[in-house]
Amino acid sequence: MKKTKLLCGLLTGAVALSSLSGCSKGISSYEKLVEQLQTAMNEQDPELLAQVYVTEGMFAYAEKEEDMDRDDALDELEDYIDDAYDEWERWYGDDIVITIDLKDAEEIEKEKDIKKIVKAYEKEFDEEIEIKEAYNLECKMKIKGEDDSEKITNEFTAINIKGQGWKIAIAGYVSASQVTSANSTAASIKNNVDTFLTDADTAGYGMKQGNNFSQFYITVETEDDVTVWTVSAASTPSSFKGPAGKWGVTAGSATVSTNKTTSDSAEQLLAIELSKLFPELEEASFFVSCASGKCMAVAYAMETSDKIELGEDCPEIDTSTGKWAEGFEWGDDLDGVTEDDLIVGTAPQYTD
């Protein structure tokens, strides 16, 4: 697997906000940092959200490396917020309200841990910062819409930068928010594979009941603005009903323009379905486990089309149930981040 960049698109898109960088004393406490994050999301205000994490070095980086002016940066950050709300409204309904409660704050006292954060800023932005104090924060975020609600635990690092005030560190909250997003995408894939298997059963080529298991891998790659979804051949064709050759012969590939009526491959039909449901994904890798007619587990690796390695990038599978096997340990203090800094979403979410 190629190493996932520590800096996510959210940061890259917002770093050129010159009017928000070095122009004030900054946010005065980590408590107010959490309050402003909540306000920024509820008001869908990119400038407020930028104040939560933009640093002077991030501005300089964007100006030099990304050639982004202030309006471009605000537009990208606004797009990020819009995408988040689109996803939430799909799951929870309209009139989304975000509540973020600070549950715990643990001071980071070890000098080596502080140096790790400082080094991250130097590496990513060529920025030298002095951290006066830092805390690991645990927050409960509640997402409530007209139809449903959910509570999510977010963990991130708050740092007090000399001359800039409190910020959410690029090492900490960003990874946590990416894991939350990756888990949501994994859950969406799991639900849609479930629906596909139900429809396949109605059409006569679904999974057999009883102790039947199969797994496959999905990759998403984009070249010359054409995105291709590829579903590997099912590992156990005998676990499925229907005519021979419907499952498990070869991988199936598709784009949004692929016609279903010309395909007789279940894998390709699934690729067609997913390409239409997730047009925003341009590069991704999934592992899918199915048993007795249901999708039991999904792992999703962000920003890579390399094959997910079981036991290395995500848990192994208990083939008797199709569910995650016990004993896997994530490589970071944060569940969902591997030793190579690969961010992996899981459904059901796996915590070690």
C-alpha positions in Angstrom: 0.0 0.0 0.0 1.3 3.5 -0.7 1.5 5.7 2.3 -1.5 8.0 2.7 -0.5 11.7 3.0 -1.0 13.1 6.5 -2.4 16.2 5.0 -6.0 15.6 3.7 -7.8 17.5 1.1 -9.7 19.6 3.7 -6.4 21.2 4.8 -5.0 21.6 1.4 -8.2 23.4 0.3 -8.2 26.0 3.0 -4.7 27.0 3.6 -4.7 30.1 1.5 -6.9 32.2 3.8 -4.5 35.1 4.3 -7.0 37.2 6.2 -7.3 34.5 8.8 -3.6 33.8 9.2 -1.5 35.8 11.6 -4.1 38.6 11.7 -5.3 38.1 15.3 -4.4 36.6 18.6 -6.3 33.5 17.6 -8.6 31.3 19.6 -7.8 31.6 23.3 -8.5 28.1 24.7 -9.1 24.5 23.6 -12.6 24.8 25.0 -13.4 27.7 22.7 -11.7 25.8 19.8 -14.4 23.1 20.2 -17.1 25.7 20.5 -16.0 27.4 17.3 -15.8 24.1 15.4 -19.4 23.4 16.4 -20.5 26.9 15.3 -18.6 26.7 12.0 -20.3 23.4 11.1 -23.8 24.5 12.1 -23.4 27.8 10.3 -21.6 26.1 7.4 -19.1 28.9 7.5 -15.8 28.1 5.8 -14.1 31.2 7.3 -14.9 30.1 10.9 -13.8 26.6 10.2 -10.5 27.8 8.7 -9.8 29.7 11.9 -9.9 26.4 13.8 -6.8 25.0 12.0 -5.2 27.4 9.5 -1.6 28.4 10.4 0.7 30.9 8.8 2.8 28.2 7.3 -0.2 26.6 5.7 -1.0 29.9 4.0 2.6 30.2 2.7 2.5 26.6 1.5 -0.7 27.1 -0.5 0.5 30.3 -2.0 3.8 28.8 -3.1 2.9 25.2 -3.9 -0.8 25.3 -4.8 -1.1 28.8 -6.5 -4.4 29.3 -4.7 -5.9 32.7 -3.9 -8.2 33.3 -1.0 -11.4 32.9 -3.0 -10.3 29.5 -4.5 -9.4 28.3 -1.0 -12.8 29.4 0.5 -14.6 27.7 -2.4 -12.8 24.4 -1.8 -13.5 24.5 1.9 -17.1 25.3 1.3 -17.3 22.3 -1.1 -16.0 20.1 1.7 -18.7 21.3 4.1 -21.4 20.9 1.4 -20.2 17.3 0.7 -20.4 16.5 4.4 -23.9 17.8 4.7 -25.0 15.9 1.6 -23.8 12.7 3.2 -25.4 13.5 6.5 -28.7 14.5 4.9 -28.7 11.2 3.0 -28.5 9.3 6.2 -30.3 11.5 8.8 -32.6 13.7 6.8 -32.9 17.5 6.4 -32.2 20.2 9.0 -28.9 18.8 10.2 -27.8 20.1 13.7 -24.3 19.3 15.0 -23.6 19.2 18.7 -20.0 18.7 19.9 -19.4 18.0 23.6 -15.9 18.0 25.1 -15.7 14.9 27.2 -12.1 14.6 28.2 -8.8 16.6 27.8 -5.5 14.9 28.5 -2.4 17.1 28.4 0.5 16.0 26.2 3.5 16.2 28.5 6.2 14.2 26.8 8.6 16.3 24.8 9.0 13.7 22.1 5.2 13.8 21.4 5.3 17.6 21.1 8.3 17.3 18.8 6.4 14.8 16.6 3.7 17.4 16.0 6.3 20.1 15.3 8.1 17.9 12.9 4.8 17.2 11.0 4.3 20.9 10.4 7.9 21.3 9.3 7.6 18.3 6.9 4.2 19.2 5.4 4.5 23.0 5.2 8.1 23.9 5.9 6.8 25.8 8.9 8.6 26.1 12.2 6.1 26.4 15.0 6.5 26.7 18.8 3.9 24.8 20.8 3.2 26.3 24.2 0.9 23.4 25.3 -1.1 20.6 23.7 -4.0 18.4 24.7 -5.6 15.2 23.3 -9.3 15.9 23.3 -12.1 13.4 23.2 -15.4 14.8 22.0 -18.9 13.3 21.3 -20.4 14.7 18.1 -24.1 14.3 17.6 -25.5 14.5 14.1 -29.3 15.0 14.2 -31.6 15.4 11.3 -35.4 15.2 10.7 -35.3 11.4 10.3 -32.5 10.0 12.5 -29.5 10.9 14.6 -26.1 9.4 15.5 -23.4 10.0 18.1 -19.8 9.7 17.1 -16.6 9.8 19.1 -14.0 12.2 17.7 -10.5 12.3 19.0 -8.1 15.1 18.0 -5.1 17.1 19.2 -5.4 20.7 20.2 -2.2 22.8 20.1 -1.5 26.3 21.4 0.9 27.8 18.9 2.9 30.8 20.0 1.7 33.9 18.2 -1.3 32.0 16.6 -3.5 30.7 19.4 -5.2 27.3 19.6 -5.5 25.1 16.5 -6.6 21.6 15.7 -3.3 19.9 14.8 -2.8 18.2 11.4 -1.8 15.1 13.4 -4.8 14.1 15.4 -8.2 15.6 14.5 -7.7 15.4 10.8 -7.0 11.7 10.9 -9.9 11.1 13.2 -12.3 13.0 10.9 -10.9 11.1 7.9 -11.5 7.8 9.7 -15.1 8.9 10.5 -15.6 9.7 6.8 -13.9 6.4 5.8 -16.1 4.4 8.1 -19.2 6.1 6.7 -18.1 5.2 3.1 -17.5 1.6 4.2 -20.9 1.4 5.7 -22.5 2.8 2.6 -20.7 0.2 0.4 -21.8 -2.5 2.8 -25.5 -1.4 2.7 -25.5 -1.2 -1.1 -23.8 -4.6 -1.6 -26.5 -6.0 0.7 -29.1 -4.5 -1.5 -27.4 -5.9 -4.6 -27.4 -9.4 -3.1 -31.1 -9.1 -2.2 -31.9 -8.1 -5.8 -29.6 -10.8 -7.2 -31.5 -13.4 -5.1 -34.8 -12.2 -6.5 -33.3 -12.5 -10.0 -32.1 -16.1 -9.2 -28.4 -15.6 -8.7 -28.1 -14.6 -5.1 -26.1 -16.4 -2.4 -27.1 -19.7 -1.0 -28.1 -19.9 2.6 -26.4 -21.9 5.3 -22.6 -21.9 5.8 -21.8 -20.2 2.5 -19.0 -17.6 2.3 -17.3 -15.6 -0.4 -15.2 -12.5 -0.6 -13.9 -10.1 -3.3 -11.9 -6.9 -3.7 -13.0 -3.7 -5.4 -10.7 -1.0 -6.8 -11.5 2.4 -8.2 -9.1 4.1 -10.6 -9.3 7.3 -12.7 -7.3 8.1 -15.8 -8.0 10.9 -18.3 -11.2 11.8 -16.3 -12.6 8.2 -16.8 -13.3 6.4 -13.5 -13.3 2.6 -13.6 -14.7 0.3 -10.9 -13.3 -3.2 -10.9 -14.8 -6.1 -8.8 -12.6 -9.1 -8.5 -14.0 -12.6 -9.2 -15.9 -13.9 -6.2 -13.6 -16.3 -4.2 -16.2 -19.1 -3.9 -18.6 -19.3 -6.9 -20.2 -22.4 -5.5 -21.7 -20.2 -2.7 -24.0 -18.6 -5.2 -27.2 -19.8 -7.0 -27.9 -19.4 -10.7 -26.2 -20.4 -13.9 -22.6 -21.4 -14.0 -20.4 -18.5 -14.9 -22.6 -15.8 -13.4 -20.2 -15.5 -10.4 -16.5 -16.2 -10.0 -15.1 -16.5 -13.5 -13.4 -13.2 -14.1 -13.3 -9.7 -12.6 -15.9 -7.3 -13.7 -15.1 -3.7 -14.7 -17.5 -0.8 -15.4 -17.8 3.0 -15.7 -21.0 5.1 -15.1 -21.7 4.7 -18.9 -21.5 0.9 -18.9 -24.8 -0.7 -20.0 -26.3 -3.4 -17.7 -28.1 -5.1 -20.5 -24.9 -6.1 -22.2 -23.5 -7.9 -19.1 -23.9 -11.4 -17.9 -21.3 -11.1 -15.1 -22.5 -10.6 -11.5 -19.2 -8.9 -10.7 -19.6 -6.4 -13.5 -23.2 -5.7 -12.6 -22.1 -4.9 -9.1 -19.4 -2.6 -10.5 -22.0 -0.8 -12.7 -24.2 -0.3 -9.7 -21.5 1.0 -7.4 -20.1 3.3 -10.1 -23.4 5.0 -10.4 -24.0 5.2 -6.6 -20.6 6.7 -5.7 -19.6 9.0 -8.6 -17.5 11.1 -6.3 -14.9 8.4 -5.6 -12.0 8.6 -8.0 -9.4 6.4 -6.3 -10.3 3.8 -3.7 -9.8 0.2 -2.6 -12.3 -2.1 -0.8 -12.4 -5.5 0.7 -15.9 -7.1 0.9 -16.9 -10.2 2.8 -20.3 -12.0 2.3 -22.0 -14.9 4.0 -25.4 -16.6 3.7 -26.8 -13.9 1.4 -25.6 -10.9 3.4 -22.7 -8.5 3.2 -21.0 -9.1 6.6 -17.9 -6.8 6.5 -16.3 -4.1 4.4 -12.9 -2.3 4.6 -12.2 0.9 2.7 -8.7 2.4 2.1 -8.7 6.0 1.1 -6.7 7.5 -1.8 -5.2 4.3 -3.1 -6.2 1.6 -5.6 -3.8 -0.9 -4.2 -5.3 -4.1 -2.9 -6.1 -4.2 0.8 -4.1 -6.7 2.7 -6.0 -8.7 5.3 -4.2 -8.8 8.6 -2.0 -5.8 7.7 -4.4 -3.1 6.5 -7.5 -4.4 8.2 -8.5 -7.4 10.4 -8.6 -11.0 9.0 -12.0 -12.6 8.3 -13.6 -15.4 10.2 -14.6 -17.5 7.2 -17.2 -19.4 9.2 -19.2 -16.2 9.8 -17.8 -13.7 7.3 -17.2 -11.3 10.1 -14.1 -9.6 11.4 -11.8 -12.0 13.3 -10.5 -10.8 16.7 -6.9 -10.0 17.5 -6.0 -7.3 14.9 -4.3 -4.1 16.2 -4.2 -0.8 14.4 -0.7 0.8 14.0 -1.6 4.1 15.5 -3.2 5.3 18.7 -6.2 6.0 16.6 -8.4 3.1 15.4 -8.5 3.1 11.6 -4.9 4.2 11.0 -2.3 1.6 10.0 1.5 1.7 10.8 2.0 3.1 7.3 -0.5 5.9 8.0 -3.1 4.3 5.7 -6.6 5.4 6.7 -9.0 2.4 6.6 -12.7 2.6 7.2 -14.4 -0.5 8.4 -18.1 -1.6 8.6 -18.9 -2.7 11.2 -16.3 -0.4 12.7 -13.5 -2.4 14.1 -11.8 -1.2 17.3 -8.9 -3.0 18.9 
